C-alpha cells in the first residue's frame, strides 16, 4: 500500500498581446500531454519561488507574477502517482521575454518538451490534458475581458 500524500503544483498563465496563451507539450514514457507551464513545488520553496524557477528551468525566461488566479477546489488524483492528491495553484504572469518564445520552442529542461501559443478564443478546454487545467481554462475564458494583455 502506498502512503497517501499531497502533490503541490504551481502554474503560470502567460498571455501575449495577440490574446494567445502559452501551453506546454510534454511526454513521459508513452503519455503525451498538454498543460500550462509550471511544475512541482520543492521542499523549502514558496509558490512564487517555484513558479519563477520553473519558467527559468523550462524556458530560460524571467517572469513577473501579476496575480493569483485559481487554486484547486476539488479532489483530483495525480495522473502519474495514484497515491497523490493534487493541489494546483495558478497565477497570471507576464514576461518581457515573450519574443523569445515561438511556436515549437524547445524546452531547455527536457528533450520531449515544447511550447506553443494558442488563441484563447479558438482553444477549447478539451485540448488540455488534465481536469484542473481544463477548469482553469474555462474560468480564464470567462474572465478575459477583465485581464490586461499588455
C-alpha positions as CSV (number, residue, x, y, z in Angstrom):
1,X,0.0,0.0,0.0
2,X,1.2,3.5,-0.9
3,X,1.3,6.4,1.5
4,X,-1.2,9.0,0.6
5,X,0.3,12.4,0.1
6,X,-0.3,15.9,-1.4
7,X,1.5,16.9,-4.6
8,X,1.5,20.7,-4.9
9,X,1.9,22.1,-8.4
10,X,2.3,25.7,-9.5
11,X,1.5,27.0,-13.0
12,X,1.7,30.3,-14.9
13,X,-0.9,31.6,-17.3
14,X,1.2,33.7,-19.8
15,X,-0.8,35.6,-22.4
16,X,0.7,37.6,-25.2
17,X,-0.5,40.8,-27.0
18,X,-2.4,38.6,-29.6
19,X,-4.5,37.1,-26.8
20,X,-2.7,33.8,-27.1
21,X,-2.0,31.6,-24.2
22,X,1.3,29.7,-23.7
23,X,1.0,26.0,-23.5
24,X,3.5,23.2,-22.7
25,X,3.6,19.9,-24.6
26,X,5.4,17.1,-22.7
27,X,5.9,13.4,-22.9
28,X,6.5,10.9,-20.1
29,X,7.0,7.5,-21.4
30,X,4.2,6.8,-24.0
31,X,2.0,9.5,-22.4
32,X,1.8,12.9,-24.3
33,X,0.1,15.8,-22.6
34,X,-0.6,19.5,-23.0
35,X,-0.7,21.7,-19.9
36,X,0.3,25.1,-18.6
37,X,3.9,25.9,-18.0
38,X,5.0,25.2,-14.4
39,X,5.6,22.2,-12.1
40,X,6.1,20.8,-8.7
41,X,6.8,22.7,-5.5
42,X,10.0,21.7,-3.9
43,X,10.6,21.5,-0.1
44,X,11.6,24.9,1.3
45,X,10.1,26.8,-1.7
46,X,7.3,29.3,-1.7
47,X,4.8,29.1,-4.6
48,X,6.2,32.2,-6.3
49,X,9.7,30.9,-6.0
50,X,8.6,27.6,-7.6
51,X,6.9,29.4,-10.5
52,X,9.9,31.6,-11.2
53,X,12.3,28.6,-11.0
54,X,10.1,26.5,-13.4
55,X,10.0,29.2,-16.0
56,X,13.8,29.6,-15.8
57,X,14.3,25.9,-16.0
58,X,11.8,25.3,-18.8
59,X,12.2,28.4,-21.0
60,X,15.2,30.3,-19.6
61,X,13.0,33.4,-19.0
62,X,12.2,35.7,-16.2
63,X,8.5,36.2,-15.3
64,X,6.6,38.6,-13.1
65,X,3.5,37.4,-11.2
66,X,0.5,39.6,-11.9
67,X,-1.9,38.0,-9.5
68,X,-3.2,34.7,-8.2
69,X,-5.9,33.2,-10.5
70,X,-7.1,29.9,-9.1
71,X,-6.3,27.1,-6.5
72,X,-7.8,23.7,-6.9
73,X,-11.1,23.4,-5.0
74,X,-11.9,19.8,-5.8
75,X,-10.3,16.4,-5.2
76,X,-8.0,15.3,-8.0
77,X,-5.7,12.3,-8.1
78,X,-2.4,12.5,-9.9
79,X,-2.3,11.0,-13.4
80,X,1.2,9.7,-12.6
81,X,1.0,8.6,-9.0
82,X,-2.3,7.1,-7.8
83,X,-1.5,7.8,-4.1
84,X,-1.0,11.6,-4.7
85,X,-3.8,14.1,-4.3
86,X,-3.0,17.2,-6.5
87,X,-3.3,20.7,-5.3
88,X,-2.6,23.1,-8.1
89,X,-2.1,26.9,-7.9
90,X,-2.3,29.1,-10.9
91,X,-1.0,32.7,-11.4
92,X,-1.4,35.2,-14.2
93,X,2.1,36.0,-15.2
94,X,3.9,38.4,-17.6
95,X,7.3,38.5,-19.1
96,X,9.5,40.9,-21.0
97,X,10.9,37.9,-22.9
98,X,7.8,36.9,-24.9
99,X,9.7,37.4,-28.2
100,X,12.0,34.5,-27.1
101,X,9.1,32.1,-27.3
102,X,7.9,30.9,-30.7
103,X,5.6,28.0,-31.6
104,X,7.7,24.9,-31.2
105,X,10.2,26.4,-28.9
106,X,12.1,23.5,-27.3
107,X,12.1,23.4,-23.5
108,X,15.7,23.6,-22.1
109,X,14.9,21.1,-19.4
110,X,13.9,18.0,-21.3
111,X,14.2,16.6,-24.8
112,X,10.4,15.9,-25.2
113,X,9.2,19.3,-24.1
114,X,8.0,22.1,-26.4
115,X,5.9,25.2,-26.1
116,X,3.3,26.8,-28.3
117,X,0.9,29.7,-28.3
118,X,-2.9,29.1,-28.7
119,X,-5.6,31.7,-29.3
120,X,-7.7,32.0,-26.2
121,X,-10.8,32.5,-28.4
122,X,-10.1,29.3,-30.5
123,X,-8.7,27.0,-27.8
124,X,-11.1,24.6,-26.2
125,X,-10.7,23.1,-22.7
126,X,-10.6,19.6,-24.0
127,X,-7.3,20.4,-25.8
128,X,-5.7,20.5,-22.4
129,X,-5.0,17.0,-20.9
130,X,-5.7,17.4,-17.2
131,X,-9.0,18.2,-15.5
132,X,-7.7,21.0,-13.3
133,X,-6.2,22.8,-16.3
134,X,-9.5,22.4,-18.2
135,X,-11.3,24.0,-15.3
136,X,-8.8,26.9,-15.2
137,X,-9.0,27.5,-18.9
138,X,-12.8,27.6,-18.7
139,X,-12.5,30.2,-15.9
140,X,-9.9,32.2,-17.9
141,X,-12.2,32.3,-21.0
142,X,-15.0,33.8,-18.8
143,X,-12.7,36.5,-17.4
144,X,-10.6,37.6,-20.4
145,X,-12.4,40.9,-20.6
146,X,-11.1,41.7,-17.1
147,X,-7.5,40.8,-17.9
148,X,-4.9,43.2,-19.4
149,X,-2.8,41.6,-22.1
150,X,-0.1,44.3,-22.3
